[in-house]
Amino acid sequence: MSAATSLDGSDTDIALDGGGGPGCAWTEAVCTAAPTHFLTLPVPGGESSTALLCRRHWLASLAYRIEVTMEVHPVAFDDLVLDYGEL
Ligand SMILES: [Zn+2]
């Protein structure tokens, strides 16, 4: 499933998670690395949110959903992550 978010680089097409700065949107600690990947997640109400992350935190975010969330809650990966990839 693909989110309706476009990634054409304009400053109006992506709502950044974690404060909206130009860096990685990782929220567990400050990360000043440049975003290289995106992760689109569902939010309540049927919409989605796209975070721009550095490679390290993108992998950590995906791993958390696979290793923790999917182990605790019986849910399909496609229901947890709508879209993901390299910018
Ligand atoms: Zn990061």
PDB file of the backbone (N, CA, C, O) and the ligand in Angstrom, with CONECT records:
HET     ZN  A 101       1
ATOM      1  N   MET A   1       0.857  -1.186   0.000  1.00  0.00           N
ATOM      2  CA  MET A   1       0.000   0.000   0.000  1.00  0.00           C
ATOM      3  C   MET A   1       0.891   1.234   0.000  1.00  0.00           C
ATOM      4  O   MET A   1       1.866   1.312   0.748  1.00  0.00           O
ATOM      5  N   SER A   2       0.557   2.155  -0.814  1.00  0.00           N
ATOM      6  CA  SER A   2       1.351   3.368  -0.897  1.00  0.00           C
ATOM      7  C   SER A   2       0.567   4.546  -0.348  1.00  0.00           C
ATOM      8  O   SER A   2      -0.636   4.660  -0.583  1.00  0.00           O
ATOM      9  N   ALA A   3       1.232   5.406   0.368  1.00  0.00           N
ATOM     10  CA  ALA A   3       0.596   6.604   0.902  1.00  0.00           C
ATOM     11  C   ALA A   3       0.451   7.627  -0.204  1.00  0.00           C
ATOM     12  O   ALA A   3       1.122   7.553  -1.233  1.00  0.00           O
ATOM     13  N   ALA A   4      -0.426   8.571   0.020  1.00  0.00           N
ATOM     14  CA  ALA A   4      -0.668   9.595  -0.979  1.00  0.00           C
ATOM     15  C   ALA A   4       0.391  10.694  -0.935  1.00  0.00           C
ATOM     16  O   ALA A   4       0.341  11.626  -1.738  1.00  0.00           O
ATOM     17  N   THR A   5       1.336  10.602  -0.025  1.00  0.00           N
ATOM     18  CA  THR A   5       2.358  11.622   0.121  1.00  0.00           C
ATOM     19  C   THR A   5       3.305  11.590  -1.071  1.00  0.00           C
ATOM     20  O   THR A   5       3.799  10.526  -1.446  1.00  0.00           O
ATOM     21  N   SER A   6       3.555  12.730  -1.656  1.00  0.00           N
ATOM     22  CA  SER A   6       4.541  12.785  -2.728  1.00  0.00           C
ATOM     23  C   SER A   6       5.879  13.205  -2.139  1.00  0.00           C
ATOM     24  O   SER A   6       5.924  13.878  -1.109  1.00  0.00           O
ATOM     25  N   LEU A   7       6.939  12.820  -2.774  1.00  0.00           N
ATOM     26  CA  LEU A   7       8.274  13.114  -2.271  1.00  0.00           C
ATOM     27  C   LEU A   7       9.062  13.840  -3.355  1.00  0.00           C
ATOM     28  O   LEU A   7      10.142  13.405  -3.755  1.00  0.00           O
ATOM     29  N   ASP A   8       8.506  14.947  -3.819  1.00  0.00           N
ATOM     30  CA  ASP A   8       9.173  15.669  -4.891  1.00  0.00           C
ATOM     31  C   ASP A   8      10.136  16.734  -4.387  1.00  0.00           C
ATOM     32  O   ASP A   8      10.713  17.467  -5.190  1.00  0.00           O
ATOM     33  N   GLY A   9      10.321  16.835  -3.079  1.00  0.00           N
ATOM     34  CA  GLY A   9      11.304  17.764  -2.541  1.00  0.00           C
ATOM     35  C   GLY A   9      10.766  19.135  -2.212  1.00  0.00           C
ATOM     36  O   GLY A   9      11.506  19.958  -1.673  1.00  0.00           O
ATOM     37  N   SER A  10       9.530  19.415  -2.506  1.00  0.00           N
ATOM     38  CA  SER A  10       8.996  20.719  -2.156  1.00  0.00           C
ATOM     39  C   SER A  10       8.758  20.781  -0.660  1.00  0.00           C
ATOM     40  O   SER A  10       8.636  19.744  -0.007  1.00  0.00           O
ATOM     41  N   ASP A  11       8.692  21.975  -0.116  1.00  0.00           N
ATOM     42  CA  ASP A  11       8.585  22.100   1.328  1.00  0.00           C
ATOM     43  C   ASP A  11       7.149  22.018   1.817  1.00  0.00           C
ATOM     44  O   ASP A  11       6.905  22.199   3.010  1.00  0.00           O
ATOM     45  N   THR A  12       6.211  21.757   0.960  1.00  0.00           N
ATOM     46  CA  THR A  12       4.819  21.691   1.385  1.00  0.00           C
ATOM     47  C   THR A  12       4.225  20.299   1.296  1.00  0.00           C
ATOM     48  O   THR A  12       3.073  20.107   1.685  1.00  0.00           O
ATOM     49  N   ASP A  13       4.962  19.326   0.801  1.00  0.00           N
ATOM     50  CA  ASP A  13       4.338  18.037   0.566  1.00  0.00           C
ATOM     51  C   ASP A  13       4.558  17.020   1.669  1.00  0.00           C
ATOM     52  O   ASP A  13       3.943  15.954   1.631  1.00  0.00           O
ATOM     53  N   ILE A  14       5.397  17.295   2.640  1.00  0.00           N
ATOM     54  CA  ILE A  14       5.682  16.310   3.674  1.00  0.00           C
ATOM     55  C   ILE A  14       5.608  16.975   5.036  1.00  0.00           C
ATOM     56  O   ILE A  14       6.258  17.991   5.284  1.00  0.00           O
ATOM     57  N   ALA A  15       4.809  16.390   5.913  1.00  0.00           N
ATOM     58  CA  ALA A  15       4.764  16.851   7.293  1.00  0.00           C
ATOM     59  C   ALA A  15       5.803  16.064   8.080  1.00  0.00           C
ATOM     60  O   ALA A  15       5.664  14.853   8.249  1.00  0.00           O
ATOM     61  N   LEU A  16       6.818  16.725   8.553  1.00  0.00           N
ATOM     62  CA  LEU A  16       7.875  16.044   9.279  1.00  0.00           C
ATOM     63  C   LEU A  16       7.435  15.738  10.696  1.00  0.00           C
ATOM     64  O   LEU A  16       6.794  16.561  11.350  1.00  0.00           O
ATOM     65  N   ASP A  17       7.781  14.558  11.166  1.00  0.00           N
ATOM     66  CA  ASP A  17       7.578  14.218  12.571  1.00  0.00           C
ATOM     67  C   ASP A  17       8.777  14.753  13.354  1.00  0.00           C
ATOM     68  O   ASP A  17       9.846  14.985  12.789  1.00  0.00           O
ATOM     69  N   GLY A  18       8.592  14.939  14.617  1.00  0.00           N
ATOM     70  CA  GLY A  18       9.724  15.258  15.477  1.00  0.00           C
ATOM     71  C   GLY A  18      10.189  16.686  15.400  1.00  0.00           C
ATOM     72  O   GLY A  18      11.366  16.937  15.658  1.00  0.00           O
ATOM     73  N   GLY A  19       9.366  17.619  15.070  1.00  0.00           N
ATOM     74  CA  GLY A  19       9.754  19.011  15.188  1.00  0.00           C
ATOM     75  C   GLY A  19       9.897  19.757  13.886  1.00  0.00           C
ATOM     76  O   GLY A  19       9.937  20.987  13.908  1.00  0.00           O
ATOM     77  N   GLY A  20       9.976  19.101  12.775  1.00  0.00           N
ATOM     78  CA  GLY A  20       9.967  19.784  11.506  1.00  0.00           C
ATOM     79  C   GLY A  20      11.284  20.393  11.066  1.00  0.00           C
ATOM     80  O   GLY A  20      11.301  21.182  10.121  1.00  0.00           O
ATOM     81  N   GLY A  21      12.379  20.056  11.711  1.00  0.00           N
ATOM     82  CA  GLY A  21      13.676  20.573  11.304  1.00  0.00           C
ATOM     83  C   GLY A  21      14.165  19.876  10.054  1.00  0.00           C
ATOM     84  O   GLY A  21      13.551  18.914   9.592  1.00  0.00           O
ATOM     85  N   PRO A  22      15.266  20.355   9.505  1.00  0.00           N
ATOM     86  CA  PRO A  22      15.768  19.766   8.266  1.00  0.00           C
ATOM     87  C   PRO A  22      16.507  18.444   8.468  1.00  0.00           C
ATOM     88  O   PRO A  22      16.833  17.766   7.494  1.00  0.00           O
ATOM     89  N   GLY A  23      16.773  18.074   9.717  1.00  0.00           N
ATOM     90  CA  GLY A  23      17.521  16.847   9.977  1.00  0.00           C
ATOM     91  C   GLY A  23      16.629  15.644  10.131  1.00  0.00           C
ATOM     92  O   GLY A  23      15.427  15.687   9.866  1.00  0.00           O
ATOM     93  N   CYS A  24      17.241  14.587  10.561  1.00  0.00           N
ATOM     94  CA  CYS A  24      16.552  13.324  10.831  1.00  0.00           C
ATOM     95  C   CYS A  24      15.432  13.546  11.839  1.00  0.00           C
ATOM     96  O   CYS A  24      15.600  14.291  12.805  1.00  0.00           O
ATOM     97  N   ALA A  25      14.289  12.899  11.616  1.00  0.00           N
ATOM     98  CA  ALA A  25      13.118  13.081  12.475  1.00  0.00           C
ATOM     99  C   ALA A  25      13.088  12.125  13.665  1.00  0.00           C
ATOM    100  O   ALA A  25      12.054  12.003  14.322  1.00  0.00           O
ATOM    101  N   TRP A  26      14.180  11.454  13.954  1.00  0.00           N
ATOM    102  CA  TRP A  26      14.253  10.551  15.109  1.00  0.00           C
ATOM    103  C   TRP A  26      13.917  11.334  16.367  1.00  0.00           C
ATOM    104  O   TRP A  26      14.469  12.409  16.598  1.00  0.00           O
ATOM    105  N   THR A  27      13.011  10.798  17.184  1.00  0.00           N
ATOM    106  CA  THR A  27      12.538  11.558  18.339  1.00  0.00           C
ATOM    107  C   THR A  27      13.084  11.055  19.665  1.00  0.00           C
ATOM    108  O   THR A  27      12.818  11.667  20.700  1.00  0.00           O
ATOM    109  N   GLU A  28      13.836   9.967  19.671  1.00  0.00           N
ATOM    110  CA  GLU A  28      14.354   9.413  20.928  1.00  0.00           C
ATOM    111  C   GLU A  28      15.596  10.136  21.414  1.00  0.00           C
ATOM    112  O   GLU A  28      15.944  10.057  22.592  1.00  0.00           O
ATOM    113  N   ALA A  29      16.267  10.841  20.513  1.00  0.00           N
ATOM    114  CA  ALA A  29      17.474  11.595  20.846  1.00  0.00           C
ATOM    115  C   ALA A  29      17.727  12.566  19.702  1.00  0.00           C
ATOM    116  O   ALA A  29      17.140  12.449  18.627  1.00  0.00           O
ATOM    117  N   VAL A  30      18.591  13.505  19.947  1.00  0.00           N
ATOM    118  CA  VAL A  30      18.933  14.449  18.886  1.00  0.00           C
ATOM    119  C   VAL A  30      19.770  13.736  17.834  1.00  0.00           C
ATOM    120  O   VAL A  30      20.739  13.051  18.161  1.00  0.00           O
ATOM    121  N   CYS A  31      19.400  13.896  16.597  1.00  0.00           N
ATOM    122  CA  CYS A  31      20.170  13.339  15.484  1.00  0.00           C
ATOM    123  C   CYS A  31      20.275  14.428  14.425  1.00  0.00           C
ATOM    124  O   CYS A  31      19.268  14.913  13.911  1.00  0.00           O
ATOM    125  N   THR A  32      21.483  14.794  14.115  1.00  0.00           N
ATOM    126  CA  THR A  32      21.703  15.867  13.142  1.00  0.00           C
ATOM    127  C   THR A  32      22.059  15.335  11.757  1.00  0.00           C
ATOM    128  O   THR A  32      22.379  16.104  10.851  1.00  0.00           O
ATOM    129  N   ALA A  33      22.000  14.024  11.604  1.00  0.00           N
ATOM    130  CA  ALA A  33      22.308  13.435  10.297  1.00  0.00           C
ATOM    131  C   ALA A  33      21.253  13.839   9.274  1.00  0.00           C
ATOM    132  O   ALA A  33      20.089  14.057   9.612  1.00  0.00           O
ATOM    133  N   ALA A  34      21.672  13.933   8.045  1.00  0.00           N
ATOM    134  CA  ALA A  34      20.749  14.271   6.962  1.00  0.00           C
ATOM    135  C   ALA A  34      19.819  13.093   6.691  1.00  0.00           C
ATOM    136  O   ALA A  34      20.261  11.944   6.674  1.00  0.00           O
ATOM    137  N   PRO A  35      18.538  13.372   6.480  1.00  0.00           N
ATOM    138  CA  PRO A  35      17.607  12.297   6.133  1.00  0.00           C
ATOM    139  C   PRO A  35      17.947  11.704   4.766  1.00  0.00           C
ATOM    140  O   PRO A  35      18.238  12.428   3.815  1.00  0.00           O
ATOM    141  N   THR A  36      17.904  10.395   4.690  1.00  0.00           N
ATOM    142  CA  THR A  36      18.157   9.694   3.429  1.00  0.00           C
ATOM    143  C   THR A  36      17.035   8.717   3.088  1.00  0.00           C
ATOM    144  O   THR A  36      16.989   8.173   1.985  1.00  0.00           O
ATOM    145  N   HIS A  37      16.123   8.498   4.055  1.00  0.00           N
ATOM    146  CA  HIS A  37      15.052   7.526   3.879  1.00  0.00           C
ATOM    147  C   HIS A  37      13.753   8.113   4.421  1.00  0.00           C
ATOM    148  O   HIS A  37      13.756   9.070   5.195  1.00  0.00           O
ATOM    149  N   PHE A  38      12.646   7.515   3.994  1.00  0.00           N
ATOM    150  CA  PHE A  38      11.349   7.934   4.523  1.00  0.00           C
ATOM    151  C   PHE A  38      10.590   6.731   5.064  1.00  0.00           C
ATOM    152  O   PHE A  38      10.823   5.589   4.667  1.00  0.00           O
ATOM    153  N   LEU A  39       9.683   7.022   5.973  1.00  0.00           N
ATOM    154  CA  LEU A  39       8.857   5.993   6.600  1.00  0.00           C
ATOM    155  C   LEU A  39       7.467   6.586   6.784  1.00  0.00           C
ATOM    156  O   LEU A  39       7.295   7.564   7.511  1.00  0.00           O
ATOM    157  N   THR A  40       6.477   5.993   6.124  1.00  0.00           N
ATOM    158  CA  THR A  40       5.108   6.479   6.215  1.00  0.00           C
ATOM    159  C   THR A  40       4.300   5.524   7.082  1.00  0.00           C
ATOM    160  O   THR A  40       4.197   4.330   6.800  1.00  0.00           O
ATOM    161  N   LEU A  41       3.732   6.081   8.144  1.00  0.00           N
ATOM    162  CA  LEU A  41       3.005   5.288   9.131  1.00  0.00           C
ATOM    163  C   LEU A  41       1.552   5.742   9.182  1.00  0.00           C
ATOM    164  O   LEU A  41       1.242   6.902   8.909  1.00  0.00           O
ATOM    165  N   PRO A  42       0.669   4.818   9.533  1.00  0.00           N
ATOM    166  CA  PRO A  42      -0.739   5.214   9.698  1.00  0.00           C
ATOM    167  C   PRO A  42      -0.911   6.018  10.979  1.00  0.00           C
ATOM    168  O   PRO A  42      -0.179   5.818  11.949  1.00  0.00           O
ATOM    169  N   VAL A  43      -1.857   6.904  10.978  1.00  0.00           N
ATOM    170  CA  VAL A  43      -2.234   7.635  12.185  1.00  0.00           C
ATOM    171  C   VAL A  43      -3.745   7.477  12.352  1.00  0.00           C
ATOM    172  O   VAL A  43      -4.459   7.236  11.379  1.00  0.00           O
ATOM    173  N   PRO A  44      -4.227   7.614  13.588  1.00  0.00           N
ATOM    174  CA  PRO A  44      -5.668   7.458  13.813  1.00  0.00           C
ATOM    175  C   PRO A  44      -6.476   8.400  12.914  1.00  0.00           C
ATOM    176  O   PRO A  44      -6.085   9.543  12.678  1.00  0.00           O
ATOM    177  N   GLY A  45      -7.573   7.910  12.435  1.00  0.00           N
ATOM    178  CA  GLY A  45      -8.418   8.707  11.565  1.00  0.00           C
ATOM    179  C   GLY A  45      -8.211   8.363  10.101  1.00  0.00           C
ATOM    180  O   GLY A  45      -8.827   8.973   9.226  1.00  0.00           O
ATOM    181  N   GLY A  46      -7.352   7.394   9.826  1.00  0.00           N
ATOM    182  CA  GLY A  46      -7.168   6.947   8.464  1.00  0.00           C
ATOM    183  C   GLY A  46      -6.174   7.730   7.640  1.00  0.00           C
ATOM    184  O   GLY A  46      -6.048   7.500   6.437  1.00  0.00           O
ATOM    185  N   GLU A  47      -5.470   8.647   8.263  1.00  0.00           N
ATOM    186  CA  GLU A  47      -4.461   9.403   7.526  1.00  0.00           C
ATOM    187  C   GLU A  47      -3.094   8.774   7.763  1.00  0.00           C
ATOM    188  O   GLU A  47      -2.984   7.748   8.433  1.00  0.00           O
ATOM    189  N   SER A  48      -2.063   9.389   7.215  1.00  0.00           N
ATOM    190  CA  SER A  48      -0.720   8.868   7.399  1.00  0.00           C
ATOM    191  C   SER A  48       0.237  10.013   7.724  1.00  0.00           C
ATOM    192  O   SER A  48      -0.061  11.187   7.507  1.00  0.00           O
ATOM    193  N   SER A  49       1.381   9.630   8.243  1.00  0.00           N
ATOM    194  CA  SER A  49       2.421  10.592   8.578  1.00  0.00           C
ATOM    195  C   SER A  49       3.740  10.070   8.039  1.00  0.00           C
ATOM    196  O   SER A  49       4.085   8.907   8.251  1.00  0.00           O
ATOM    197  N   THR A  50       4.475  10.920   7.346  1.00  0.00           N
ATOM    198  CA  THR A  50       5.757  10.512   6.788  1.00  0.00           C
ATOM    199  C   THR A  50       6.895  11.181   7.547  1.00  0.00           C
ATOM    200  O   THR A  50       6.923  12.401   7.705  1.00  0.00           O
ATOM    201  N   ALA A  51       7.821  10.369   8.009  1.00  0.00           N
ATOM    202  CA  ALA A  51       9.009  10.864   8.704  1.00  0.00           C
ATOM    203  C   ALA A  51      10.214  10.677   7.797  1.00  0.00           C
ATOM    204  O   ALA A  51      10.356   9.650   7.133  1.00  0.00           O
ATOM    205  N   LEU A  52      11.074  11.676   7.777  1.00  0.00           N
ATOM    206  CA  LEU A  52      12.332  11.582   7.041  1.00  0.00           C
ATOM    207  C   LEU A  52      13.430  11.276   8.042  1.00  0.00           C
ATOM    208  O   LEU A  52      13.608  11.999   9.023  1.00  0.00           O
ATOM    209  N   LEU A  53      14.161  10.210   7.795  1.00  0.00           N
ATOM    210  CA  LEU A  53      15.134   9.706   8.769  1.00  0.00           C
ATOM    211  C   LEU A  53      16.472   9.421   8.109  1.00  0.00           C
ATOM    212  O   LEU A  53      16.553   9.175   6.905  1.00  0.00           O
ATOM    213  N   CYS A  54      17.520   9.459   8.923  1.00  0.00           N
ATOM    214  CA  CYS A  54      18.809   8.983   8.434  1.00  0.00           C
ATOM    215  C   CYS A  54      18.719   7.460   8.314  1.00  0.00           C
ATOM    216  O   CYS A  54      17.796   6.846   8.849  1.00  0.00           O
ATOM    217  N   ARG A  55      19.662   6.866   7.622  1.00  0.00           N
ATOM    218  CA  ARG A  55      19.614   5.414   7.370  1.00  0.00           C
ATOM    219  C   ARG A  55      19.584   4.627   8.681  1.00  0.00           C
ATOM    220  O   ARG A  55      18.820   3.670   8.811  1.00  0.00           O
ATOM    221  N   ARG A  56      20.404   5.021   9.643  1.00  0.00           N
ATOM    222  CA  ARG A  56      20.493   4.308  10.920  1.00  0.00           C
ATOM    223  C   ARG A  56      19.155   4.300  11.657  1.00  0.00           C
ATOM    224  O   ARG A  56      18.714   3.252  12.128  1.00  0.00           O
ATOM    225  N   HIS A  57      18.516   5.446  11.758  1.00  0.00           N
ATOM    226  CA  HIS A  57      17.262   5.519  12.494  1.00  0.00           C
ATOM    227  C   HIS A  57      16.081   4.978  11.693  1.00  0.00           C
ATOM    228  O   HIS A  57      15.095   4.525  12.274  1.00  0.00           O
ATOM    229  N   TRP A  58      16.172   5.019  10.389  1.00  0.00           N
ATOM    230  CA  TRP A  58      15.162   4.380   9.539  1.00  0.00           C
ATOM    231  C   TRP A  58      15.176   2.869   9.783  1.00  0.00           C
ATOM    232  O   TRP A  58      14.129   2.245   9.953  1.00  0.00           O
ATOM    233  N   LEU A  59      16.373   2.298   9.798  1.00  0.00           N
ATOM    234  CA  LEU A  59      16.491   0.866  10.076  1.00  0.00           C
ATOM    235  C   LEU A  59      16.025   0.545  11.482  1.00  0.00           C
ATOM    236  O   LEU A  59      15.346  -0.459  11.693  1.00  0.00           O
ATOM    237  N   ALA A  60      16.380   1.387  12.452  1.00  0.00           N
ATOM    238  CA  ALA A  60      15.946   1.152  13.827  1.00  0.00           C
ATOM    239  C   ALA A  60      14.424   1.218  13.932  1.00  0.00           C
ATOM    240  O   ALA A  60      13.821   0.416  14.645  1.00  0.00           O
ATOM    241  N   SER A  61      13.806   2.150  13.241  1.00  0.00           N
ATOM    242  CA  SER A  61      12.351   2.284  13.264  1.00  0.00           C
ATOM    243  C   SER A  61      11.670   1.068  12.653  1.00  0.00           C
ATOM    244  O   SER A  61      10.690   0.559  13.197  1.00  0.00           O
ATOM    245  N   LEU A  62      12.187   0.607  11.531  1.00  0.00           N
ATOM    246  CA  LEU A  62      11.617  -0.595  10.908  1.00  0.00           C
ATOM    247  C   LEU A  62      11.838  -1.823  11.790  1.00  0.00           C
ATOM    248  O   LEU A  62      10.930  -2.636  11.962  1.00  0.00           O
ATOM    249  N   ALA A  63      13.030  -1.957  12.343  1.00  0.00           N
ATOM    250  CA  ALA A  63      13.338  -3.106  13.197  1.00  0.00           C
ATOM    251  C   ALA A  63      12.439  -3.113  14.434  1.00  0.00           C
ATOM    252  O   ALA A  63      11.975  -4.175  14.849  1.00  0.00           O
ATOM    253  N   TYR A  64      12.192  -1.959  15.018  1.00  0.00           N
ATOM    254  CA  TYR A  64      11.328  -1.887  16.195  1.00  0.00           C
ATOM    255  C   TYR A  64       9.929  -2.391  15.861  1.00  0.00           C
ATOM    256  O   TYR A  64       9.328  -3.137  16.635  1.00  0.00           O
ATOM    257  N   ARG A  65       9.423  -1.988  14.722  1.00  0.00           N
ATOM    258  CA  ARG A  65       8.075  -2.424  14.350  1.00  0.00           C
ATOM    259  C   ARG A  65       8.016  -3.925  14.095  1.00  0.00           C
ATOM    260  O   ARG A  65       7.026  -4.579  14.423  1.00  0.00           O
ATOM    261  N   ILE A  66       9.065  -4.459  13.519  1.00  0.00           N
ATOM    262  CA  ILE A  66       9.090  -5.891  13.226  1.00  0.00           C
ATOM    263  C   ILE A  66       9.372  -6.712  14.485  1.00  0.00           C
ATOM    264  O   ILE A  66       8.686  -7.700  14.749  1.00  0.00           O
ATOM    265  N   GLU A  67      10.369  -6.312  15.252  1.00  0.00           N
ATOM    266  CA  GLU A  67      10.811  -7.114  16.397  1.00  0.00           C
ATOM    267  C   GLU A  67       9.994  -6.885  17.666  1.00  0.00           C
ATOM    268  O   GLU A  67       9.896  -7.789  18.496  1.00  0.00           O
ATOM    269  N   VAL A  68       9.420  -5.725  17.836  1.00  0.00           N
ATOM    270  CA  VAL A  68       8.694  -5.419  19.069  1.00  0.00           C
ATOM    271  C   VAL A  68       7.189  -5.337  18.811  1.00  0.00           C
ATOM    272  O   VAL A  68       6.417  -6.114  19.374  1.00  0.00           O
ATOM    273  N   THR A  69       6.783  -4.417  17.979  1.00  0.00           N
ATOM    274  CA  THR A  69       5.345  -4.191  17.784  1.00  0.00           C
ATOM    275  C   THR A  69       4.647  -5.430  17.244  1.00  0.00           C
ATOM    276  O   THR A  69       3.589  -5.809  17.747  1.00  0.00           O
ATOM    277  N   MET A  70       5.217  -6.063  16.234  1.00  0.00           N
ATOM    278  CA  MET A  70       4.568  -7.230  15.637  1.00  0.00           C
ATOM    279  C   MET A  70       4.599  -8.433  16.573  1.00  0.00           C
ATOM    280  O   MET A  70       3.772  -9.335  16.443  1.00  0.00           O
ATOM    281  N   GLU A  71       5.538  -8.459  17.509  1.00  0.00           N
ATOM    282  CA  GLU A  71       5.582  -9.543  18.493  1.00  0.00           C
ATOM    283  C   GLU A  71       4.524  -9.357  19.574  1.00  0.00           C
ATOM    284  O   GLU A  71       3.978 -10.332  20.092  1.00  0.00           O
ATOM    285  N   VAL A  72       4.239  -8.109  19.910  1.00  0.00           N
ATOM    286  CA  VAL A  72       3.280  -7.805  20.974  1.00  0.00           C
ATOM    287  C   VAL A  72       1.851  -7.803  20.446  1.00  0.00           C
ATOM    288  O   VAL A  72       0.934  -8.300  21.099  1.00  0.00           O
ATOM    289  N   HIS A  73       1.676  -7.239  19.258  1.00  0.00           N
ATOM    290  CA  HIS A  73       0.341  -7.121  18.669  1.00  0.00           C
ATOM    291  C   HIS A  73       0.285  -7.949  17.389  1.00  0.00           C
ATOM    292  O   HIS A  73       1.149  -7.797  16.526  1.00  0.00           O
ATOM    293  N   PRO A  74      -0.690  -8.801  17.249  1.00  0.00           N
ATOM    294  CA  PRO A  74      -0.807  -9.602  16.027  1.00  0.00           C
ATOM    295  C   PRO A  74      -1.335  -8.759  14.867  1.00  0.00           C
ATOM    296  O   PRO A  74      -2.534  -8.745  14.589  1.00  0.00           O
ATOM    297  N   VAL A  75      -0.442  -8.074  14.211  1.00  0.00           N
ATOM    298  CA  VAL A  75      -0.821  -7.181  13.119  1.00  0.00           C
ATOM    299  C   VAL A  75       0.158  -7.383  11.958  1.00  0.00           C
ATOM    300  O   VAL A  75       1.332  -7.689  12.165  1.00  0.00           O
ATOM    301  N   ALA A  76      -0.331  -7.211  10.774  1.00  0.00           N
ATOM    302  CA  ALA A  76       0.495  -7.387   9.575  1.00  0.00           C
ATOM    303  C   ALA A  76       1.421  -6.191   9.385  1.00  0.00           C
ATOM    304  O   ALA A  76       1.093  -5.068   9.768  1.00  0.00           O
ATOM    305  N   PHE A  77       2.576  -6.447   8.790  1.00  0.00           N
ATOM    306  CA  PHE A  77       3.541  -5.378   8.540  1.00  0.00           C
ATOM    307  C   PHE A  77       2.909  -4.251   7.727  1.00  0.00           C
ATOM    308  O   PHE A  77       3.138  -3.076   8.016  1.00  0.00           O
ATOM    309  N   ASP A  78       2.120  -4.597   6.721  1.00  0.00           N
ATOM    310  CA  ASP A  78       1.496  -3.578   5.866  1.00  0.00           C
ATOM    311  C   ASP A  78       0.510  -2.690   6.613  1.00  0.00           C
ATOM    312  O   ASP A  78       0.192  -1.589   6.163  1.00  0.00           O
ATOM    313  N   ASP A  79       0.024  -3.176   7.763  1.00  0.00           N
ATOM    314  CA  ASP A  79      -0.866  -2.345   8.580  1.00  0.00           C
ATOM    315  C   ASP A  79      -0.081  -1.413   9.493  1.00  0.00           C
ATOM    316  O   ASP A  79      -0.618  -0.413   9.969  1.00  0.00           O
ATOM    317  N   LEU A  80       1.188  -1.735   9.739  1.00  0.00           N
ATOM    318  CA  LEU A  80       2.036  -0.899  10.596  1.00  0.00           C
ATOM    319  C   LEU A  80       2.823   0.130   9.800  1.00  0.00           C
ATOM    320  O   LEU A  80       3.029   1.255  10.254  1.00  0.00           O
ATOM    321  N   VAL A  81       3.259  -0.265   8.613  1.00  0.00           N
ATOM    322  CA  VAL A  81       4.095   0.598   7.777  1.00  0.00           C
ATOM    323  C   VAL A  81       3.428   0.694   6.404  1.00  0.00           C
ATOM    324  O   VAL A  81       3.306  -0.303   5.692  1.00  0.00           O
ATOM    325  N   LEU A  82       3.006   1.881   6.050  1.00  0.00           N
ATOM    326  CA  LEU A  82       2.309   2.069   4.768  1.00  0.00           C
ATOM    327  C   LEU A  82       3.260   2.150   3.594  1.00  0.00           C
ATOM    328  O   LEU A  82       2.958   1.667   2.502  1.00  0.00           O
ATOM    329  N   ASP A  83       4.423   2.768   3.822  1.00  0.00           N
ATOM    330  CA  ASP A  83       5.393   2.898   2.746  1.00  0.00           C
ATOM    331  C   ASP A  83       6.753   3.206   3.358  1.00  0.00           C
ATOM    332  O   ASP A  83       6.825   3.772   4.449  1.00  0.00           O
ATOM    333  N   TYR A  84       7.812   2.845   2.683  1.00  0.00           N
ATOM    334  CA  TYR A  84       9.154   3.093   3.204  1.00  0.00           C
ATOM    335  C   TYR A  84      10.141   3.010   2.049  1.00  0.00           C
ATOM    336  O   TYR A  84       9.881   2.370   1.031  1.00  0.00           O
ATOM    337  N   GLY A  85      11.259   3.660   2.227  1.00  0.00           N
ATOM    338  CA  GLY A  85      12.267   3.568   1.172  1.00  0.00           C
ATOM    339  C   GLY A  85      13.290   4.667   1.268  1.00  0.00           C
ATOM    340  O   GLY A  85      13.331   5.440   2.224  1.00  0.00           O
ATOM    341  N   GLU A  86      14.117   4.709   0.241  1.00  0.00           N
ATOM    342  CA  GLU A  86      15.191   5.682   0.145  1.00  0.00           C
ATOM    343  C   GLU A  86      14.663   6.937  -0.548  1.00  0.00           C
ATOM    344  O   GLU A  86      13.835   6.851  -1.455  1.00  0.00           O
ATOM    345  N   LEU A  87      15.138   8.078  -0.124  1.00  0.00           N
ATOM    346  CA  LEU A  87      14.734   9.333  -0.760  1.00  0.00           C
ATOM    347  C   LEU A  87      15.371   9.475  -2.123  1.00  0.00           C
ATOM    348  O   LEU A  87      15.146  10.472  -2.809  1.00  0.00           O
TER     349      LEU A  87
HETATM  350 ZN    ZN A 101      18.942   9.860  12.613  1.00  0.00          ZN2+
END
